[in-house]
């Protein structure tokens, strides 16, 4: 069954997003040296938007769509999202893509500017951009001496960050900014304890970048703090990694059920087994006032029923995880893992049935 197309960003979901963001930040913005921190732009218009966004707000949903459908990844090719939406019968609220600071080779480094064209492509599709930005260079390695967190805080990349933020302000529309995600692990060069980074460096770097955005007035960036799920209590403590309510608008979690896929040495885990512990820690103690989004979530087919796993996830969010107001499926094959929804007809049908519920946002709002 096809879905009706509309040329502009659907108003009800955008109002819901702004209302959720505004609610999470009310009272958090504090004056220091005459500058406001937090998402303080458009205060009067957002107040009106909040009043208009009545009733139960929908759960935003979407995906990072790889090249397995059309041969090219979104948003550079929007054929993948369109075909996935046709399978699922509903338009995505969010489309995820990512980029680092720079790309380097033997001839030097080039820096990625704010992707205004890609952002506008997503907006024109009727979705909200969900962008992951990392203070590293590609090819990515865990050791990058030129991209330590202290380099960010020291001002080494201020001109680049300021230009990026200025371009974001010029584009002018809301987008999620998931900066330096999964910081509680040890697999990225921005993690404390990796790449020469020391305790406290992560928060200092986050706040420094955030303050540059505040200085230039780029308040359309929705700052999204996204640790990895820690279901076995083996990762870094989150308390020392949280930048503070004045610097975060949405919290976030990443977590995958790898099942028994031989590409990873894991076992089958339910959504609740993966997410419950970290969800409770963040929503009851670290940032209880903030809405949460799942930044990367997916399941393998191997070791259990992927269709049932999806059905359980989409039932659990509106019923058992009230702070989760968005999810982004990792719809991409990576390192031998069968993450995409479309790996089986059963998985597609489970997702289609789950998001048909009114709890999940649609293109018509």
The 8 nearest C-alpha neighbors of each residue, nearest first, counted from 0:
[[1, 88, 2, 85, 86, 87, 89, 84],
 [2, 0, 85, 88, 3, 86, 84, 89],
 [1, 3, 88, 89, 4, 85, 0, 90],
 [2, 4, 5, 1, 362, 363, 90, 89],
 [5, 3, 2, 6, 362, 125, 124, 90],
 [4, 6, 7, 3, 125, 362, 9, 8],
 [5, 7, 123, 124, 125, 4, 8, 9],
 [8, 6, 125, 123, 5, 9, 124, 122],
 [9, 7, 125, 122, 126, 10, 123, 6],
 [8, 10, 362, 11, 125, 12, 7, 364],
 [11, 9, 13, 12, 14, 8, 364, 363],
 [10, 12, 364, 14, 13, 9, 15, 52],
 [13, 11, 15, 14, 10, 364, 9, 16],
 [14, 12, 16, 10, 15, 11, 17, 9],
 [13, 15, 17, 11, 12, 16, 48, 18],
 [14, 16, 12, 18, 13, 17, 52, 56],
 [17, 15, 13, 19, 14, 18, 12, 20],
 [16, 18, 20, 14, 19, 15, 21, 13],
 [17, 19, 49, 15, 21, 20, 16, 14],
 [20, 18, 22, 16, 17, 21, 15, 23],
 [21, 19, 17, 23, 18, 22, 248, 16],
 [20, 22, 18, 24, 23, 19, 17, 25],
 [23, 21, 19, 25, 24, 20, 18, 289],
 [24, 22, 289, 20, 21, 288, 25, 19],
 [23, 25, 27, 21, 22, 26, 248, 20],
 [26, 24, 22, 27, 23, 21, 28, 39],
 [25, 27, 28, 24, 29, 23, 22, 245],
 [28, 26, 24, 245, 25, 244, 29, 37],
 [29, 27, 37, 36, 245, 26, 35, 24],
 [30, 28, 35, 36, 27, 31, 245, 26],
 [29, 31, 35, 34, 33, 32, 28, 36],
 [32, 30, 33, 34, 29, 35, 36, 28],
 [33, 31, 34, 30, 35, 29, 36, 214],
 [32, 34, 31, 30, 35, 29, 36, 214],
 [35, 33, 31, 32, 30, 36, 214, 213],
 [36, 34, 30, 29, 28, 31, 37, 33],
 [35, 37, 28, 29, 245, 34, 213, 38],
 [38, 36, 28, 245, 39, 246, 24, 35],
 [37, 39, 218, 40, 24, 36, 21, 28],
 [40, 38, 37, 42, 41, 218, 28, 35],
 [41, 39, 42, 218, 38, 219, 216, 45],
 [40, 42, 44, 43, 45, 39, 46, 218],
 [43, 41, 45, 40, 44, 39, 46, 21],
 [42, 44, 46, 45, 41, 47, 40, 48],
 [45, 43, 47, 41, 46, 42, 48, 49],
 [46, 44, 48, 42, 47, 43, 41, 49],
 [47, 45, 43, 49, 44, 48, 42, 50],
 [46, 48, 50, 44, 45, 49, 51, 43],
 [49, 47, 45, 51, 50, 46, 14, 52],
 [48, 50, 18, 46, 52, 47, 51, 45],
 [49, 51, 47, 48, 52, 46, 53, 18],
 [50, 52, 48, 49, 53, 47, 14, 46],
 [53, 51, 49, 50, 15, 14, 48, 54],
 [54, 52, 51, 50, 55, 56, 49, 15],
 [55, 53, 56, 52, 57, 51, 15, 50],
 [54, 56, 57, 53, 358, 52, 15, 58],
 [55, 57, 15, 54, 58, 52, 53, 358],
 [58, 56, 360, 359, 358, 59, 55, 12],
 [57, 59, 324, 359, 325, 360, 358, 60],
 [58, 60, 325, 92, 360, 324, 57, 359],
 [61, 59, 326, 92, 325, 93, 327, 91],
 [60, 62, 93, 91, 327, 94, 92, 328],
 [63, 61, 328, 327, 94, 64, 329, 95],
 [62, 64, 95, 329, 330, 94, 96, 328],
 [65, 63, 330, 62, 73, 331, 72, 80],
 [66, 64, 331, 72, 67, 330, 63, 73],
 [65, 67, 71, 72, 70, 68, 69, 64],
 [66, 68, 65, 70, 69, 331, 332, 71],
 [69, 67, 79, 66, 70, 65, 71, 82],
 [68, 70, 71, 66, 79, 67, 78, 72],
 [71, 69, 66, 67, 68, 72, 65, 79],
 [72, 70, 66, 69, 76, 73, 65, 75],
 [73, 71, 66, 65, 76, 64, 75, 74],
 [74, 72, 75, 76, 77, 64, 65, 79],
 [73, 75, 76, 77, 117, 72, 121, 120],
 [76, 74, 73, 72, 77, 117, 71, 120],
 [77, 75, 73, 74, 78, 71, 72, 79],
 [78, 76, 73, 79, 74, 80, 81, 75],
 [77, 79, 81, 76, 80, 82, 69, 73],
 [78, 80, 82, 77, 81, 68, 69, 83],
 [81, 79, 83, 77, 82, 78, 84, 64],
 [80, 82, 78, 84, 79, 83, 85, 77],
 [81, 83, 85, 79, 84, 80, 78, 86],
 [84, 82, 80, 86, 85, 81, 79, 87],
 [83, 85, 87, 81, 86, 82, 90, 89],
 [84, 86, 82, 88, 83, 87, 1, 81],
 [87, 85, 83, 84, 88, 82, 347, 351],
 [86, 88, 351, 84, 85, 89, 83, 347],
 [89, 87, 85, 84, 86, 2, 0, 1],
 [90, 88, 84, 87, 361, 2, 91, 362],
 [89, 91, 362, 84, 361, 92, 88, 2],
 [90, 92, 61, 93, 60, 126, 89, 84],
 [91, 93, 126, 60, 59, 61, 127, 90],
 [94, 92, 61, 127, 126, 91, 60, 128],
 [95, 93, 128, 62, 61, 129, 63, 127],
 [96, 94, 63, 129, 130, 62, 128, 93],
 [97, 95, 130, 63, 131, 129, 94, 74],
 [96, 98, 131, 130, 132, 95, 99, 133],
 [97, 99, 132, 131, 133, 100, 96, 111],
 [100, 98, 133, 132, 101, 135, 136, 134],
 [99, 101, 134, 135, 110, 111, 136, 133],
 [102, 100, 110, 136, 109, 99, 111, 108],
 [101, 103, 137, 136, 109, 108, 110, 138],
 [104, 102, 108, 107, 137, 136, 109, 101],
 [103, 105, 106, 107, 108, 102, 138, 137],
 [104, 106, 107, 103, 108, 102, 109, 138],
 [105, 107, 104, 108, 103, 109, 102, 101],
 [108, 106, 104, 105, 103, 109, 102, 101],
 [109, 107, 103, 102, 104, 101, 110, 106],
 [108, 110, 102, 101, 103, 111, 107, 100],
 [111, 109, 101, 100, 112, 102, 108, 159],
 [112, 110, 101, 100, 113, 109, 99, 98],
 [111, 113, 163, 114, 110, 162, 166, 159],
 [112, 114, 163, 115, 166, 167, 111, 164],
 [115, 113, 117, 116, 112, 118, 111, 167],
 [114, 116, 118, 117, 113, 119, 170, 167],
 [117, 115, 119, 118, 114, 120, 113, 121],
 [118, 116, 120, 119, 114, 115, 74, 121],
 [119, 117, 115, 121, 120, 116, 128, 114],
 [118, 120, 122, 116, 121, 117, 123, 115],
 [121, 119, 117, 123, 118, 122, 116, 124],
 [122, 120, 124, 118, 119, 123, 126, 128],
 [121, 123, 119, 126, 125, 124, 120, 127],
 [124, 122, 120, 125, 121, 7, 119, 6],
 [123, 125, 121, 122, 126, 120, 6, 7],
 [124, 126, 8, 122, 7, 123, 9, 6],
 [127, 125, 92, 122, 93, 121, 124, 8],
 [126, 128, 93, 122, 92, 174, 94, 129],
 [129, 127, 174, 94, 93, 118, 121, 130],
 [130, 128, 95, 175, 94, 174, 93, 127],
 [129, 131, 176, 96, 97, 95, 175, 177],
 [132, 130, 97, 177, 178, 176, 96, 98],
 [131, 133, 178, 98, 99, 97, 177, 130],
 [134, 132, 99, 179, 135, 178, 100, 98],
 [135, 133, 100, 99, 146, 179, 132, 189],
 [136, 134, 146, 99, 133, 100, 101, 137],
 [137, 135, 101, 102, 99, 100, 139, 103],
 [138, 136, 139, 102, 103, 101, 135, 99],
 [137, 139, 136, 140, 102, 103, 104, 135],
 [140, 138, 137, 136, 141, 135, 143, 187],
 [141, 139, 142, 138, 143, 188, 187, 137],
 [140, 142, 188, 187, 186, 194, 143, 139],
 [143, 141, 194, 140, 188, 144, 193, 195],
 [142, 144, 146, 145, 194, 141, 188, 140],
 [145, 143, 146, 147, 142, 194, 195, 188],
 [144, 146, 143, 147, 150, 135, 136, 142],
 [147, 145, 143, 144, 135, 150, 148, 134],
 [146, 148, 150, 149, 144, 145, 196, 194],
 [147, 149, 151, 150, 204, 200, 189, 196],
 [148, 150, 152, 151, 147, 153, 200, 204],
 [151, 149, 153, 147, 148, 152, 155, 146],
 [150, 152, 148, 149, 153, 154, 204, 156],
 [151, 153, 204, 149, 154, 150, 207, 203],
 [154, 152, 150, 151, 155, 149, 156, 157],
 [153, 155, 157, 152, 156, 151, 150, 158],
 [154, 156, 150, 153, 157, 151, 152, 158],
 [157, 155, 159, 154, 158, 151, 160, 150],
 [156, 158, 154, 160, 159, 155, 161, 151],
 [159, 157, 161, 160, 156, 162, 155, 154],
 [158, 160, 162, 156, 157, 161, 163, 110],
 [161, 159, 163, 157, 162, 158, 164, 156],
 [162, 160, 164, 158, 163, 159, 157, 165],
 [161, 163, 165, 159, 160, 164, 158, 166],
 [164, 162, 160, 113, 166, 161, 165, 112],
 [163, 165, 167, 161, 166, 162, 212, 217],
 [166, 164, 162, 168, 167, 163, 161, 215],
 [165, 167, 169, 163, 168, 164, 113, 162],
 [168, 166, 164, 170, 165, 169, 217, 163],
 [167, 169, 217, 171, 165, 166, 170, 164],
 [168, 170, 166, 171, 167, 165, 217, 164],
 [171, 169, 167, 168, 172, 166, 115, 119],
 [170, 172, 168, 169, 219, 167, 173, 217],
 [171, 173, 219, 170, 174, 168, 167, 220],
 [174, 172, 219, 220, 221, 171, 175, 127],
 [175, 173, 128, 220, 221, 129, 127, 176],
 [174, 176, 221, 129, 130, 220, 177, 128],
 [177, 175, 222, 130, 221, 223, 220, 178],
 [178, 176, 131, 223, 130, 224, 132, 175],
 [177, 179, 132, 180, 131, 133, 176, 223],
 [180, 178, 133, 132, 182, 177, 189, 134],
 [179, 181, 225, 182, 178, 226, 177, 224],
 [182, 180, 226, 227, 183, 184, 225, 179],
 [181, 183, 190, 180, 184, 226, 179, 189],
 [184, 182, 235, 181, 234, 226, 227, 190],
 [185, 183, 182, 234, 186, 181, 235, 190],
 [184, 186, 190, 187, 193, 183, 192, 182],
 [185, 187, 184, 141, 188, 190, 193, 181],
 [186, 188, 141, 189, 190, 185, 182, 184],
 [189, 187, 141, 194, 190, 193, 142, 143],
 [190, 188, 187, 148, 191, 147, 179, 182],
 [191, 189, 182, 193, 188, 185, 187, 192],
 [192, 190, 196, 197, 193, 198, 189, 201],
 [191, 193, 196, 197, 190, 195, 194, 185],
 [194, 192, 191, 190, 195, 196, 188, 185],
 [195, 193, 142, 188, 196, 143, 147, 141],
 [194, 196, 193, 192, 197, 147, 144, 191],
 [197, 195, 191, 192, 194, 193, 147, 148],
 [198, 196, 191, 200, 192, 199, 195, 193],
 [197, 199, 200, 191, 196, 192, 201, 239],
 [198, 200, 201, 202, 197, 203, 239, 240],
 [201, 199, 203, 198, 197, 202, 148, 204],
 [202, 200, 204, 203, 199, 205, 148, 240],
 [203, 201, 242, 205, 204, 200, 199, 240],
 [202, 204, 200, 206, 201, 205, 207, 152],
 [203, 205, 152, 207, 201, 202, 206, 151],
 [206, 204, 202, 208, 207, 203, 209, 201],
 [205, 207, 209, 203, 204, 208, 210, 202],
 [206, 208, 204, 210, 209, 205, 152, 203],
 [209, 207, 211, 205, 210, 206, 204, 212],
 [210, 208, 206, 212, 211, 207, 205, 213],
 [211, 209, 213, 207, 212, 208, 206, 214],
 [210, 212, 214, 208, 213, 209, 161, 215],
 [213, 211, 217, 209, 210, 215, 214, 164],
 [212, 214, 210, 216, 211, 215, 217, 209],
 [215, 213, 211, 212, 216, 210, 34, 217],
 [214, 216, 212, 213, 217, 165, 211, 164],
 [217, 215, 213, 218, 214, 212, 168, 165],
 [218, 216, 168, 212, 219, 215, 164, 213],
 [217, 219, 220, 216, 38, 40, 213, 39],
 [218, 220, 173, 217, 172, 221, 171, 174],
 [221, 219, 218, 174, 176, 173, 175, 222],
 [222, 220, 175, 176, 174, 248, 223, 219],
 [223, 221, 176, 247, 248, 220, 177, 175],
 [222, 224, 177, 249, 250, 176, 248, 247],
 [225, 223, 250, 251, 177, 247, 249, 222],
 [224, 226, 251, 180, 252, 181, 250, 223],
 [227, 225, 181, 252, 182, 180, 183, 253],
 [226, 228, 253, 181, 252, 254, 229, 183],
 [227, 229, 254, 277, 253, 274, 230, 252],
 [228, 230, 232, 231, 277, 234, 227, 233],
 [229, 231, 273, 232, 228, 276, 272, 274],
 [230, 232, 233, 229, 234, 276, 273, 228],
 [233, 231, 229, 230, 234, 235, 236, 276],
 [232, 234, 231, 229, 235, 230, 236, 184],
 [235, 233, 184, 183, 232, 229, 236, 231],
 [236, 234, 183, 237, 184, 233, 232, 182],
 [235, 237, 238, 239, 234, 183, 240, 232],
 [236, 238, 240, 239, 241, 235, 183, 226],
 [239, 237, 240, 241, 236, 285, 242, 235],
 [238, 240, 237, 241, 236, 199, 202, 242],
 [241, 239, 237, 238, 202, 242, 201, 236],
 [240, 242, 243, 238, 239, 237, 202, 285],
 [243, 241, 202, 246, 240, 206, 205, 247],
 [244, 242, 245, 246, 241, 247, 286, 202],
 [243, 245, 247, 246, 27, 286, 242, 248],
 [244, 246, 27, 37, 243, 28, 247, 36],
 [245, 247, 244, 243, 37, 242, 206, 209],
 [248, 246, 222, 244, 249, 245, 223, 243],
 [249, 247, 222, 223, 221, 20, 23, 24],
 [250, 248, 223, 290, 291, 289, 247, 222],
 [251, 249, 291, 224, 223, 225, 290, 289],
 [250, 252, 225, 292, 291, 293, 224, 294],
 [253, 251, 293, 225, 226, 227, 294, 228],
 [252, 254, 295, 227, 294, 228, 293, 296],
 [253, 255, 296, 228, 227, 295, 252, 273],
 [256, 254, 297, 296, 298, 257, 253, 295],
 [255, 257, 298, 258, 268, 299, 267, 297],
 [258, 256, 299, 255, 298, 260, 265, 259],
 [267, 257, 259, 266, 302, 256, 301, 260],
 [258, 260, 302, 266, 301, 261, 265, 267],
 [259, 261, 262, 301, 258, 263, 257, 299],
 [262, 260, 263, 259, 264, 265, 335, 336],
 [261, 263, 260, 335, 336, 264, 334, 259],
 [264, 262, 261, 265, 260, 257, 259, 336],
 [263, 265, 261, 262, 266, 259, 260, 257],
 [264, 266, 263, 259, 258, 257, 267, 260],
 [267, 265, 258, 259, 268, 257, 264, 302],
 [258, 266, 268, 302, 259, 256, 257, 303],
 [269, 267, 256, 272, 266, 273, 270, 258],
 [268, 270, 272, 271, 273, 308, 267, 256],
 [271, 269, 273, 272, 274, 312, 268, 308],
 [270, 272, 275, 274, 269, 273, 268, 312],
 [273, 271, 269, 270, 274, 268, 275, 230],
 [272, 274, 270, 271, 230, 275, 269, 268],
 [273, 275, 271, 277, 276, 272, 278, 228],
 [274, 276, 278, 271, 277, 279, 272, 273],
 [275, 277, 279, 278, 274, 230, 280, 229],
 [278, 276, 280, 279, 228, 275, 274, 229],
 [279, 277, 275, 281, 280, 276, 274, 282],
 [278, 280, 282, 276, 277, 281, 283, 275],
 [281, 279, 277, 278, 284, 283, 282, 276],
 [280, 282, 285, 278, 286, 279, 284, 283],
 [283, 281, 287, 279, 286, 280, 284, 278],
 [282, 284, 287, 279, 281, 280, 285, 286],
 [283, 285, 281, 280, 282, 286, 287, 279],
 [284, 286, 281, 287, 282, 283, 280, 238],
 [287, 285, 281, 282, 288, 289, 284, 283],
 [286, 288, 282, 283, 289, 284, 285, 281],
 [289, 287, 286, 23, 290, 282, 24, 22],
 [288, 290, 23, 249, 287, 286, 250, 291],
 [291, 289, 249, 322, 323, 324, 250, 23],
 [292, 290, 323, 250, 251, 249, 322, 324],
 [293, 291, 325, 251, 326, 323, 324, 294],
 [292, 294, 326, 252, 251, 295, 327, 253],
 [295, 293, 327, 253, 252, 292, 251, 326],
 [296, 294, 253, 329, 327, 328, 293, 254],
 [295, 297, 328, 254, 255, 329, 253, 293],
 [298, 296, 255, 338, 329, 328, 256, 295],
 [299, 297, 256, 338, 255, 257, 305, 300],
 [298, 300, 257, 337, 301, 338, 258, 256],
 [299, 301, 305, 304, 303, 298, 302, 337],
 [302, 300, 259, 299, 260, 258, 303, 304],
 [301, 303, 259, 258, 267, 300, 304, 260],
 [304, 302, 301, 305, 300, 267, 258, 308],
 [303, 305, 307, 306, 308, 300, 302, 301],
 [304, 306, 308, 300, 307, 346, 309, 298],
 [307, 305, 346, 309, 304, 345, 349, 308],
 [306, 308, 310, 304, 309, 305, 311, 349],
 [309, 307, 305, 311, 306, 310, 312, 304],
 [310, 308, 312, 306, 307, 311, 350, 305],
 [309, 311, 307, 313, 349, 312, 308, 353],
 [310, 312, 314, 308, 309, 313, 315, 307],
 [313, 311, 309, 315, 314, 310, 270, 308],
 [312, 314, 310, 353, 315, 311, 316, 309],
 [313, 315, 311, 312, 316, 310, 317, 318],
 [316, 314, 319, 312, 318, 313, 317, 311],
 [315, 317, 320, 318, 313, 319, 314, 312],
 [318, 316, 315, 321, 320, 319, 314, 358],
 [317, 319, 315, 316, 320, 314, 321, 313],
 [318, 320, 315, 316, 321, 317, 314, 322],
 [321, 319, 316, 322, 323, 318, 317, 315],
 [320, 322, 323, 317, 319, 316, 318, 324],
 [323, 321, 290, 291, 320, 324, 282, 289],
 [324, 322, 291, 292, 321, 320, 325, 290],
 [325, 323, 58, 292, 291, 322, 59, 290],
 [324, 326, 59, 292, 58, 60, 323, 293],
 [327, 325, 293, 60, 292, 294, 59, 61],
 [326, 328, 62, 61, 294, 295, 60, 293],
 [327, 329, 62, 296, 330, 295, 297, 61],
 [330, 328, 63, 295, 297, 331, 296, 62],
 [331, 329, 339, 64, 63, 328, 338, 62],
 [330, 332, 65, 339, 329, 338, 64, 333],
 [333, 331, 337, 336, 338, 339, 335, 334],
 [332, 334, 336, 335, 331, 337, 338, 65],
 [335, 333, 336, 332, 262, 337, 263, 331],
 [334, 336, 333, 262, 337, 332, 260, 261],
 [335, 337, 333, 334, 332, 338, 262, 299],
 [338, 336, 299, 332, 339, 335, 300, 342],
 [337, 339, 297, 299, 298, 332, 336, 331],
 [340, 338, 330, 331, 341, 342, 337, 332],
 [339, 341, 342, 347, 346, 330, 338, 343],
 [340, 342, 343, 339, 347, 346, 344, 83],
 [343, 341, 340, 339, 337, 346, 344, 300],
 [344, 342, 346, 345, 341, 347, 340, 300],
 [343, 345, 347, 346, 348, 341, 342, 349],
 [344, 346, 348, 343, 306, 347, 349, 305],
 [345, 347, 306, 349, 343, 348, 344, 340],
 [348, 346, 344, 350, 345, 349, 341, 340],
 [347, 349, 351, 345, 350, 346, 352, 344],
 [350, 348, 346, 352, 306, 310, 351, 347],
 [351, 349, 353, 347, 352, 348, 309, 354],
 [350, 352, 87, 348, 349, 353, 354, 347],
 [351, 353, 349, 355, 350, 354, 348, 356],
 [354, 352, 350, 313, 355, 351, 356, 349],
 [353, 355, 356, 359, 351, 352, 350, 313],
 [356, 354, 352, 353, 351, 357, 359, 89],
 [355, 357, 354, 358, 359, 353, 352, 360],
 [358, 356, 359, 355, 360, 57, 354, 361],
 [357, 359, 57, 356, 58, 317, 360, 354],
 [360, 358, 58, 57, 357, 354, 356, 59],
 [359, 361, 57, 59, 58, 364, 92, 358],
 [362, 360, 364, 363, 90, 89, 359, 92],
 [361, 363, 90, 364, 9, 89, 360, 125],
 [362, 364, 361, 9, 11, 360, 10, 5],
 [363, 11, 361, 362, 12, 360, 9, 10]]
